[in-house]
Amino acid sequence: MISGRNGTGKSLLLEAIVAAWSGRFQMQSRRGPWGDEMSIDLYLAFTQAEMSAIDDWHQRLRGDPAPRQDSYRVMQVADSVGQWRAVHEDTVIGIARSQAFQREHPFAIIDYLPATRLVLHQPSPTIDLGMLNIDRVETDRYQMLHQSVWERAPVSLPNIASYLVTLDYQAFLAERQGLEVINEYERLAKSFAEATGKELLQPQYDPARGSNIEVKLNAGHRHGLQDLSSGEQEMMALVYFVRRLSATGGILCLDEPEQHLHPTLQAALFEGMRDIADRSQVIVVSHSVNLISAAPMEGLIQLSVAESNEINQALRLREEPDRARLVADLGIRPADLLQNDLILVVEGDKDSQLLQSMFPVELGRCYSLVAGSAAQVIDAYDTLDKTSVGIPWLCLRDRDLLTDEEIAGLKANRPNLHVWPFREIESCFLNASLIKAVLASVGKAMTADELEQAFLEASLPLQDEVLAQLVEAELSRRFPPPSAPEHGTRFQKLKAQHRAYSVVNQQRADALEDVLEEERQSLSGRWTRDWSTLADPKAILGALLPFFGVFHTVADLQNALAARFVMMSLFDRERLRSFASSCGQL
């Protein structure tokens, strides 16, 4: 499973495999920027059974066994005008590449399905047993290769309706003759039902219309095969390709098979690939998180941007133990590493949703890791900091009621940690310019001064809640919790720790009145200036709902503010500068 950003050369990699093996397609237009020639090396390993087949041919041609190696190399070089010349090929590779050998031993065939493809529609399907024989399959294979690699044109997948009625007729003939043949129609219908919940009925013959296939919905309604969605028809056509055109024991290259497919259809297609993976090699280029997540880590390859000719763009995740540890330690799936340009660690789901709605473009290729709490954000930071992640990452946490000194201590030696300058991320919404614009859009006019005064008045009832938390935090700073005892049995240490806690709690209780008075005086002196840093923003927005009189819930107001933020960032950047600076640098 190969993934990576657009423009890294994922499709080119598949084309190179096919071009080098077939030796018939010009590739000069796909040369890289560092030279006038391109070279392609393939290394192939054969099983014992495959080598026995090659041995038989070698004996017939040369009279002696084929030379044995761990792997066999084929190298093709294209010059400045795109002409191939084989600079390395031994007799084993020559046999495996020959058309005559491949007709008898399809394990030596490489099939390729490009990303640009068309599904043919035929209202009246016809039975054509010829489409299942090896000659037709071979013709279809080379026609597809010619269209995609040589002509750079979309390939046409075989007509699925005719294919289905032919499969059903094949099963009918096999049953009549008493042959043990797998009923491919039933297998495909089963996969289709699991993916769509729809039943593919057996073909019927209508004297007026000929062969006909209907699809039955859960509610009992029926419609023709041609009325399926384009994604459903493409999924069935791809399953056809995987089951029929792919060579048993050969190599199947699929470029973005998930196009136009709903995740459930992607799953059905992947199951089809699993069916042949035990006897074939399947190489898939994909952007689908569903397909990448379903693939084993052993088979995941990431392509990076070609920044120079001195690096290997292809990286197997199994060769990166640090990345593998991320999967276990933080729950980051391989697909998250392969499909995103940034990892953003936040405290909660709401933080992730707000950031995604406020920065839809900037965070469009970002994976949000929800840590669960501020302390767990720091734990995730320390894990990421010890790991070669491969992509940029940033950790965000709320300021809560931390002092400037505590924040400085947290950020020391943590350059990828951002602490919001206010209590919580939602505090960024307590911005007069932003709320003024939102209210104006729903027909309510308020000045910035009126809003600032409303913010302050809504914050005043919250002083006691903030005071209680400040007192609790100061008591914890002065009388920190005791350390766990080092000696004794488990329960002896537990008993000793509880006794130590009782001493600390008594000290806190004795100091409570003094600390309360100190914090009350400090808070009353700075509330007018620092309320936005201290007060719970969600409580302030809730208190302002009746005052605004146009929103039913805090969530409605936050959604409107987030949407307006996007509009302001797109069309009014000058007006947004003060707001952006107050949010800190993301």
C-alpha positions as CSV (number, residue, x, y, z in Angstrom):
1,M,0.0,0.0,0.0
2,I,1.7,3.2,-1.2
3,S,0.6,6.6,-0.1
4,G,1.9,10.1,0.1
5,R,1.1,13.7,-1.0
6,N,0.1,14.5,-4.5
7,G,3.0,15.0,-6.9
8,T,5.4,12.6,-5.1
9,G,5.3,10.1,-8.0
10,K,3.0,7.3,-6.7
11,S,1.4,6.7,-10.1
12,L,4.7,7.0,-11.8
13,L,6.1,4.2,-9.6
14,L,3.4,1.8,-10.9
15,E,3.9,2.9,-14.5
16,A,7.7,2.3,-14.1
17,I,7.1,-1.3,-12.9
18,V,4.8,-2.0,-15.9
19,A,7.0,-0.2,-18.4
20,A,10.2,-2.0,-17.3
21,W,8.6,-5.4,-17.3
22,S,6.8,-5.0,-20.7
23,G,9.6,-3.0,-22.4
24,R,7.1,-1.5,-24.8
25,F,6.1,1.9,-23.5
26,Q,7.9,5.2,-23.9
27,M,8.3,7.1,-20.7
28,Q,10.4,10.1,-21.7
29,S,7.7,12.6,-20.7
30,R,7.9,11.2,-17.1
31,R,11.6,11.7,-16.6
32,G,12.7,13.5,-13.4
33,P,14.2,17.0,-13.3
34,W,17.8,15.9,-12.8
35,G,18.8,14.4,-16.2
36,D,18.0,13.4,-19.7
37,E,17.7,9.7,-19.1
38,M,15.7,7.5,-16.8
39,S,16.5,4.0,-15.6
40,I,14.3,1.4,-13.9
41,D,15.5,-1.5,-11.9
42,L,13.3,-4.4,-10.9
43,Y,14.3,-7.2,-8.6
44,L,12.1,-10.3,-8.6
45,A,12.1,-13.3,-6.4
46,F,10.4,-16.6,-7.3
47,T,8.9,-19.3,-5.2
48,Q,10.2,-22.9,-5.4
49,A,7.2,-23.8,-7.5
50,E,7.7,-20.9,-9.9
51,M,11.4,-21.7,-10.3
52,S,10.4,-25.3,-11.2
53,A,8.3,-24.0,-14.0
54,I,11.1,-21.7,-15.2
55,D,13.5,-24.7,-14.9
56,D,11.3,-26.7,-17.3
57,W,11.5,-24.0,-19.9
58,H,15.2,-23.5,-19.4
59,Q,15.9,-27.2,-19.9
60,R,14.0,-27.1,-23.1
61,L,15.8,-24.0,-24.4
62,R,19.3,-24.5,-23.0
63,G,19.4,-28.1,-21.9
64,D,20.5,-27.3,-18.3
65,P,18.7,-26.0,-15.1
66,A,18.1,-22.3,-14.7
67,P,20.7,-20.5,-12.5
68,R,19.6,-20.0,-8.9
69,Q,19.8,-16.6,-7.2
70,D,18.0,-15.0,-4.3
71,S,16.6,-12.4,-6.7
72,Y,16.8,-11.6,-10.4
73,R,17.3,-8.2,-11.9
74,V,15.8,-6.6,-15.0
75,M,17.1,-3.1,-15.8
76,Q,15.7,-0.8,-18.5
77,V,17.1,2.6,-19.6
78,A,15.3,5.2,-21.7
79,D,17.5,7.7,-23.5
80,S,16.7,11.3,-24.4
81,V,14.3,10.3,-27.1
82,G,12.6,7.6,-25.0
83,Q,14.0,4.5,-26.6
84,W,14.3,1.5,-24.2
85,R,17.5,-0.5,-24.1
86,A,17.8,-3.5,-21.7
87,V,21.2,-3.3,-20.1
88,H,20.7,-6.3,-17.8
89,E,18.6,-9.4,-18.3
90,D,19.5,-13.0,-17.6
91,T,17.9,-16.1,-19.1
92,V,15.5,-16.5,-16.1
93,I,14.0,-13.0,-16.7
94,G,13.9,-13.6,-20.4
95,I,11.8,-16.7,-19.9
96,A,9.5,-15.1,-17.3
97,R,8.9,-12.1,-19.6
98,S,8.1,-14.2,-22.7
99,Q,4.4,-14.2,-23.8
100,A,4.4,-17.9,-24.4
101,F,5.6,-18.6,-20.9
102,Q,3.1,-16.2,-19.4
103,R,0.2,-17.9,-21.2
104,E,1.0,-21.2,-19.4
105,H,2.2,-19.6,-16.2
106,P,0.3,-16.4,-15.3
107,F,2.3,-15.8,-12.2
108,A,4.8,-14.0,-14.5
109,I,2.1,-11.4,-15.6
110,I,2.0,-7.9,-14.2
111,D,-1.5,-6.2,-14.5
112,Y,-2.1,-2.5,-14.2
113,L,-5.3,-0.5,-13.7
114,P,-4.7,3.3,-13.8
115,A,-6.7,5.9,-11.8
116,T,-8.4,7.3,-15.0
117,R,-11.0,4.8,-16.0
118,L,-14.4,4.6,-17.5
119,V,-17.3,2.1,-16.8
120,L,-19.2,1.2,-19.9
121,H,-23.0,1.1,-19.7
122,Q,-25.1,-1.3,-21.8
123,P,-28.9,-1.4,-21.3
124,S,-29.2,-4.9,-22.8
125,P,-26.5,-7.2,-21.6
126,T,-25.3,-10.1,-23.8
127,I,-23.8,-13.5,-22.9
128,D,-20.2,-13.7,-24.2
129,L,-18.3,-16.7,-22.9
130,G,-15.3,-15.5,-25.0
131,M,-14.7,-12.6,-22.5
132,L,-13.6,-15.2,-19.9
133,N,-11.0,-17.1,-22.0
134,I,-7.3,-16.4,-21.8
135,D,-7.1,-14.8,-25.3
136,R,-9.6,-12.1,-24.5
137,V,-8.1,-11.5,-21.1
138,E,-4.7,-11.0,-22.7
139,T,-6.2,-8.7,-25.3
140,D,-7.9,-6.6,-22.7
141,R,-4.7,-6.5,-20.6
142,Y,-2.6,-5.0,-23.4
143,Q,-5.3,-2.7,-24.6
144,M,-5.5,-1.2,-21.1
145,L,-1.8,-0.9,-20.9
146,H,-1.6,0.8,-24.3
147,Q,-4.4,3.2,-23.5
148,S,-3.1,4.2,-20.1
149,V,0.7,4.3,-20.4
150,W,1.2,5.0,-24.1
151,E,-1.9,7.1,-25.1
152,R,-2.4,8.6,-21.5
153,A,-6.1,8.0,-22.1
154,P,-8.8,6.7,-19.7
155,V,-9.1,2.9,-19.8
156,S,-12.5,1.4,-20.4
157,L,-13.5,-1.4,-18.0
158,P,-15.5,-4.2,-19.5
159,N,-19.3,-3.9,-19.5
160,I,-20.4,-5.2,-16.1
161,A,-23.9,-6.3,-17.1
162,S,-22.6,-8.6,-19.9
163,Y,-19.9,-9.8,-17.6
164,L,-22.5,-10.8,-14.9
165,V,-24.9,-12.6,-17.2
166,T,-21.9,-14.4,-18.7
167,L,-20.8,-15.5,-15.2
168,D,-24.3,-16.8,-14.4
169,Y,-24.5,-18.7,-17.7
170,Q,-21.0,-20.2,-17.0
171,A,-22.2,-21.4,-13.6
172,F,-25.4,-22.9,-15.3
173,L,-23.3,-24.8,-17.9
174,A,-20.9,-26.1,-15.3
175,E,-23.7,-27.3,-13.1
176,R,-25.4,-29.1,-16.0
177,Q,-22.1,-30.8,-16.9
178,G,-21.4,-31.7,-13.3
179,L,-18.2,-29.6,-13.2
180,E,-16.9,-28.3,-9.9
181,V,-16.5,-24.6,-10.7
182,I,-16.7,-21.7,-8.2
183,N,-19.9,-19.7,-8.9
184,E,-18.3,-16.3,-9.4
185,Y,-21.7,-14.7,-9.8
186,E,-22.8,-15.7,-6.3
187,R,-19.5,-14.5,-4.9
188,L,-19.8,-11.1,-6.5
189,A,-23.4,-10.8,-5.4
190,K,-22.4,-11.6,-1.8
191,S,-19.7,-8.9,-1.8
192,F,-22.2,-6.5,-3.4
193,A,-24.9,-7.2,-0.7
194,E,-22.4,-6.8,2.1
195,A,-21.3,-3.4,0.8
196,T,-24.6,-1.9,-0.3
197,G,-27.4,-3.9,1.5
198,K,-28.9,-4.6,-1.9
199,E,-29.6,-8.0,-3.4
200,L,-28.3,-8.7,-6.9
201,L,-30.9,-11.0,-8.3
202,Q,-30.2,-13.8,-10.8
203,P,-30.5,-12.8,-14.5
204,Q,-33.9,-13.2,-16.1
205,Y,-34.7,-13.6,-19.8
206,D,-37.3,-11.3,-21.3
207,P,-38.3,-12.2,-24.9
208,A,-38.9,-8.5,-25.6
209,R,-35.7,-7.2,-24.0
210,G,-33.3,-10.1,-23.8
211,S,-31.2,-10.8,-20.7
212,N,-32.0,-8.6,-17.7
213,I,-30.6,-8.2,-14.2
214,E,-32.5,-6.5,-11.4
215,V,-31.4,-5.2,-8.0
216,K,-33.7,-5.7,-5.0
217,L,-33.6,-3.0,-2.2
218,N,-34.3,-3.7,1.5
219,A,-37.8,-2.2,1.2
220,G,-38.6,-4.7,-1.5
221,H,-38.4,-2.3,-4.5
222,R,-36.6,-3.3,-7.6
223,H,-34.7,-1.5,-10.3
224,G,-32.5,-2.4,-13.2
225,L,-28.7,-2.7,-13.0
226,Q,-28.3,0.4,-15.1
227,D,-30.0,2.4,-12.3
228,L,-27.2,1.7,-9.8
229,S,-25.1,4.7,-8.8
230,S,-21.9,5.3,-10.7
231,G,-19.9,4.3,-7.6
232,E,-21.7,1.0,-7.2
233,Q,-21.2,0.2,-10.9
234,E,-17.5,1.1,-10.7
235,M,-17.1,-1.1,-7.6
236,M,-18.5,-4.1,-9.4
237,A,-16.3,-3.4,-12.4
238,L,-13.2,-3.2,-10.2
239,V,-14.1,-6.5,-8.5
240,Y,-14.3,-7.9,-12.0
241,F,-10.9,-6.6,-12.8
242,V,-9.4,-8.0,-9.5
243,R,-11.0,-11.4,-10.0
244,R,-10.6,-11.9,-13.7
245,L,-8.0,-9.8,-15.3
246,S,-5.5,-10.2,-12.5
247,A,-3.1,-13.1,-12.9
248,T,-3.2,-15.9,-10.4
249,G,0.1,-15.7,-8.6
250,G,1.1,-12.6,-10.6
251,I,1.4,-8.9,-9.7
252,L,-1.6,-6.6,-9.7
253,C,-0.9,-2.8,-9.7
254,L,-4.0,-0.6,-8.8
255,D,-3.9,3.2,-8.9
256,E,-6.4,4.8,-6.6
257,P,-9.0,2.1,-6.7
258,E,-11.1,4.1,-4.1
259,Q,-12.1,6.8,-6.6
260,H,-15.9,7.5,-6.7
261,L,-16.4,4.8,-4.0
262,H,-18.2,5.2,-0.7
263,P,-16.2,3.7,2.3
264,T,-18.4,0.7,2.4
265,L,-17.7,0.0,-1.3
266,Q,-14.0,0.5,-0.6
267,A,-14.2,-2.2,2.0
268,A,-15.9,-4.6,-0.4
269,L,-13.2,-3.9,-3.0
270,F,-10.5,-4.5,-0.4
271,E,-12.0,-7.8,0.6
272,G,-11.7,-8.8,-3.1
273,M,-8.0,-7.9,-3.1
274,R,-7.6,-9.9,0.1
275,D,-9.0,-13.0,-1.6
276,I,-6.1,-13.0,-4.1
277,A,-3.4,-11.6,-1.9
278,D,-2.5,-15.1,-0.6
279,R,-1.4,-16.1,-4.1
280,S,-0.6,-12.8,-5.8
281,Q,1.3,-9.6,-5.0
282,V,-1.0,-6.5,-4.9
283,I,0.5,-3.1,-5.1
284,V,-2.0,-0.3,-4.4
285,V,-1.6,3.5,-4.6
286,S,-4.2,5.1,-2.4
287,H,-5.3,8.2,-0.6
288,S,-8.1,6.3,1.2
289,V,-7.8,6.3,5.0
290,N,-10.1,3.2,5.0
291,L,-7.9,1.2,2.6
292,I,-4.6,2.3,4.3
293,S,-6.0,1.5,7.8
294,A,-7.0,-2.0,6.6
295,A,-3.6,-2.8,5.2
296,P,-1.0,-4.4,7.5
297,M,1.9,-2.2,8.6
298,E,4.3,-4.6,7.0
299,G,3.1,-3.5,3.6
300,L,2.8,0.3,4.1
301,I,5.1,2.5,2.0
302,Q,5.2,6.3,2.1
303,L,6.5,8.4,-0.8
304,S,8.0,11.8,0.1
305,V,8.5,14.8,-2.2
306,A,11.5,14.5,-4.6
307,E,13.6,17.3,-3.1
308,S,16.9,16.0,-4.5
309,N,18.3,13.1,-6.3
310,E,20.3,11.9,-3.2
311,I,17.4,10.6,-1.1
312,N,15.2,7.6,-1.4
313,Q,11.6,8.9,-1.6
314,A,10.1,5.5,-0.6
315,L,10.1,4.6,3.0
316,R,8.6,1.4,4.6
317,L,7.0,2.1,7.9
318,R,8.2,-1.2,9.2
319,E,11.7,0.3,8.9
320,E,10.8,3.2,11.2
321,P,10.3,1.7,14.7
322,D,9.7,5.1,16.2
323,R,6.7,5.6,14.0
324,A,5.5,2.1,14.9
325,R,5.7,3.1,18.6
326,L,3.4,6.0,17.9
327,V,0.7,3.6,16.9
328,A,1.0,1.8,20.2
329,D,1.7,4.8,22.5
330,L,-0.7,7.5,21.2
331,G,-3.1,5.5,19.0
332,I,-2.0,7.2,15.8
333,R,-2.8,4.9,12.9
334,P,-0.4,4.4,10.1
335,A,-3.0,6.0,7.8
336,D,-2.8,9.2,9.9
337,L,0.9,9.5,9.4
338,L,0.7,8.7,5.6
339,Q,-2.2,10.9,4.8
340,N,-1.6,14.2,6.7
341,D,0.9,17.0,6.7
342,L,0.7,17.9,10.4
343,I,-0.2,16.3,13.7
344,L,-2.1,18.7,16.0
345,V,-2.5,17.5,19.7
346,V,-5.4,19.2,21.5
347,E,-7.1,18.6,24.9
348,G,-10.6,17.7,23.8
349,D,-13.0,16.9,20.9
350,K,-14.5,20.4,21.0
351,D,-11.0,22.0,20.6
352,S,-10.5,19.9,17.5
353,Q,-13.9,20.7,16.1
354,L,-13.4,24.5,16.7
355,L,-10.0,24.6,15.1
356,Q,-11.1,22.6,12.1
357,S,-14.0,24.9,11.5
358,M,-11.9,28.1,12.0
359,F,-9.0,26.9,9.8
360,P,-10.6,24.6,7.3
361,V,-7.9,25.1,4.6
362,E,-4.9,25.3,6.9
363,L,-5.9,22.2,8.8
364,G,-7.4,20.3,5.8
365,R,-4.5,17.9,5.8
366,C,-4.0,17.8,9.6
367,Y,-4.6,14.9,12.0
368,S,-6.0,16.1,15.3
369,L,-5.0,13.9,18.2
370,V,-7.4,14.4,21.2
371,A,-5.2,13.8,24.3
372,G,-8.1,14.1,26.8
373,S,-6.7,16.8,29.2
374,A,-4.0,19.4,29.6
375,A,-1.7,17.0,31.4
376,Q,-2.1,14.4,28.7
377,V,-1.2,17.0,26.1
378,I,2.2,17.3,27.8
379,D,2.5,13.6,28.0
380,A,1.8,13.3,24.2
381,Y,4.4,16.1,23.6
382,D,7.1,14.1,25.5
383,T,6.2,11.0,23.5
384,L,6.4,12.8,20.1
385,D,9.6,14.6,21.1
386,K,11.4,11.3,21.5
387,T,10.1,10.0,18.1
388,S,11.1,10.6,14.5
389,V,7.5,11.4,13.4
390,G,8.3,12.4,9.8
391,I,5.8,15.3,9.6
392,P,5.5,18.5,11.6
393,W,3.6,18.4,14.9
394,L,2.2,20.9,17.4
395,C,0.7,20.6,20.8
396,L,-2.0,23.0,22.1
397,R,-3.2,23.3,25.7
398,D,-5.4,25.8,27.5
399,R,-3.8,28.3,29.9
400,D,-6.3,27.5,32.6
401,L,-5.3,29.5,35.7
402,L,-1.6,29.0,35.4
403,T,0.8,31.7,36.3
404,D,3.3,33.2,33.9
405,E,6.1,31.4,35.7
406,E,4.3,28.0,35.4
407,I,3.7,28.6,31.7
408,A,7.4,29.5,31.2
409,G,8.3,26.3,33.0
410,L,6.0,24.2,30.7
411,K,7.4,25.8,27.5
412,A,11.0,25.6,28.5
413,N,12.6,23.1,26.1
414,R,9.2,22.5,24.4
415,P,9.3,24.6,21.2
416,N,6.4,22.8,19.7
417,L,4.0,23.6,22.6
418,H,1.6,26.5,22.3
419,V,-0.4,27.7,25.4
420,W,-3.4,29.8,24.6
421,P,-2.9,33.3,26.1
422,F,-6.4,33.1,27.6
423,R,-8.0,30.5,29.9
424,E,-9.4,28.3,27.1
425,I,-9.5,28.2,23.3
426,E,-13.1,29.5,23.4
427,S,-11.8,32.7,25.1
428,C,-10.7,33.7,21.6
429,F,-14.3,34.2,20.7
430,L,-14.7,37.0,23.3
431,N,-13.6,39.5,20.7
432,A,-15.6,42.6,20.2
433,S,-14.9,42.9,16.4
434,L,-15.8,39.3,15.8
435,I,-19.1,39.2,17.8
436,K,-20.0,42.6,16.4
437,A,-19.7,41.2,12.8
438,V,-21.8,38.1,13.7
439,L,-24.6,40.2,15.3
440,A,-24.6,42.6,12.3
441,S,-25.1,39.6,10.0
442,V,-28.4,38.7,11.9
443,G,-29.6,42.3,12.0
444,K,-28.5,43.3,15.5
445,A,-26.3,46.4,15.7
446,M,-23.9,46.9,18.7
447,T,-20.8,49.0,19.1
448,A,-17.5,47.5,20.2
449,D,-17.6,49.6,23.5
450,E,-21.1,48.1,24.3
451,L,-19.8,44.6,23.8
452,E,-16.7,45.2,25.9
453,Q,-18.9,46.4,28.7
454,A,-21.3,43.4,28.3
455,F,-18.3,41.1,28.5
456,L,-17.2,42.6,31.8
457,E,-20.6,42.6,33.3
458,A,-21.1,38.9,32.3
459,S,-17.8,38.0,33.9
460,L,-18.5,39.6,37.3
461,P,-20.6,36.7,38.7
462,L,-17.8,34.3,37.8
463,Q,-15.3,35.8,40.3
464,D,-16.1,33.4,43.1
465,E,-15.6,30.4,40.9
466,V,-12.2,31.7,39.8
467,L,-11.3,32.7,43.3
468,A,-12.0,29.1,44.5
469,Q,-9.8,27.7,41.8
470,L,-7.0,30.2,42.5
471,V,-7.0,29.4,46.2
472,E,-6.9,25.7,45.5
473,A,-4.0,26.1,43.1
474,E,-2.0,28.3,45.5
475,L,-2.5,25.8,48.4
476,S,-1.3,23.0,46.1
477,R,1.8,25.1,45.3
478,R,2.6,25.9,48.9
479,F,1.8,22.4,50.2
480,P,2.5,20.0,47.3
481,P,1.2,16.4,47.6
482,P,3.7,13.9,49.2
483,S,5.9,11.6,47.2
484,A,5.3,7.9,47.2
485,P,7.3,6.0,49.9
486,E,10.2,4.0,48.5
487,H,10.4,1.2,51.0
488,G,7.9,-1.4,52.4
489,T,5.2,-3.6,51.0
490,R,2.6,-2.2,48.6
491,F,0.1,-1.7,51.4
492,Q,2.7,-0.4,53.8
493,K,3.6,2.3,51.3
494,L,-0.1,3.1,50.7
495,K,-0.7,3.5,54.4
496,A,2.4,5.8,54.8
497,Q,1.3,7.9,51.8
498,H,-2.2,8.4,53.3
499,R,-0.7,9.6,56.6
500,A,1.5,12.0,54.7
501,Y,-1.5,13.3,52.8
502,S,-3.3,13.9,56.1
503,V,-0.4,16.2,57.2
504,V,-0.5,18.1,53.9
505,N,-4.3,18.5,54.1
506,Q,-4.1,19.8,57.7
507,Q,-1.5,22.3,56.5
508,R,-3.7,23.4,53.7
509,A,-6.7,23.8,56.0
510,D,-4.7,25.9,58.5
511,A,-3.5,28.2,55.7
512,L,-6.9,28.5,53.9
513,E,-8.1,31.8,55.4
514,D,-4.9,33.6,54.8
515,V,-4.5,32.4,51.3
516,L,-8.2,33.2,50.6
517,E,-7.8,36.8,51.7
518,E,-4.6,37.3,49.7
519,E,-6.1,35.9,46.5
520,R,-9.4,37.9,47.0
521,Q,-7.5,41.2,47.2
522,S,-5.3,40.3,44.3
523,L,-8.2,39.2,42.1
524,S,-10.4,42.2,42.9
525,G,-7.5,44.5,41.9
526,R,-6.9,42.9,38.5
527,W,-10.3,41.6,37.4
528,T,-11.2,44.5,35.2
529,R,-7.9,44.0,33.3
530,D,-7.5,40.2,33.4
531,W,-11.1,38.8,33.3
532,S,-10.6,37.5,29.7
533,T,-7.6,35.4,31.0
534,L,-9.3,34.2,34.1
535,A,-13.1,33.7,33.4
536,D,-14.7,30.6,31.9
537,P,-15.5,31.8,28.3
538,K,-18.4,29.3,27.8
539,A,-20.1,30.7,30.9
540,I,-19.7,34.3,29.7
541,L,-21.1,33.3,26.2
542,G,-24.0,31.6,28.0
543,A,-24.7,34.7,30.1
544,L,-24.7,36.8,27.0
545,L,-27.3,34.7,25.1
546,P,-30.3,36.6,26.5
547,F,-28.6,39.9,26.0
548,F,-28.0,39.1,22.3
549,G,-31.5,37.6,21.9
550,V,-30.8,35.9,18.6
551,F,-29.2,32.5,19.5
552,H,-30.8,29.6,21.3
553,T,-27.7,27.9,22.6
554,V,-24.0,28.5,23.3
555,A,-23.2,25.9,20.6
556,D,-25.2,27.9,18.0
557,L,-23.3,31.1,18.9
558,Q,-19.9,29.4,18.7
559,N,-20.8,27.9,15.3
560,A,-21.7,31.3,14.1
561,L,-18.5,32.8,15.4
562,A,-16.4,30.1,13.9
563,A,-18.1,30.5,10.5
564,R,-17.7,34.3,10.7
565,F,-14.0,33.8,11.6
566,V,-13.5,31.9,8.3
567,M,-15.3,34.7,6.3
568,M,-13.2,37.4,8.0
569,S,-10.0,35.5,7.4
570,L,-10.9,35.1,3.7
571,F,-12.2,38.6,3.0
572,D,-11.1,41.0,5.7
573,R,-7.6,40.2,6.8
574,E,-6.8,43.8,8.0
575,R,-9.7,43.7,10.4
576,L,-8.7,40.3,11.6
577,R,-5.1,41.1,12.6
578,S,-5.9,42.1,16.2
579,F,-7.9,38.9,16.7
580,A,-5.3,36.7,15.2
581,S,-2.6,38.2,17.4
582,S,-4.7,37.6,20.5
583,C,-5.1,33.9,19.6
584,G,-1.3,33.5,19.4
585,Q,0.7,32.0,16.5
586,L,-0.7,28.7,15.3
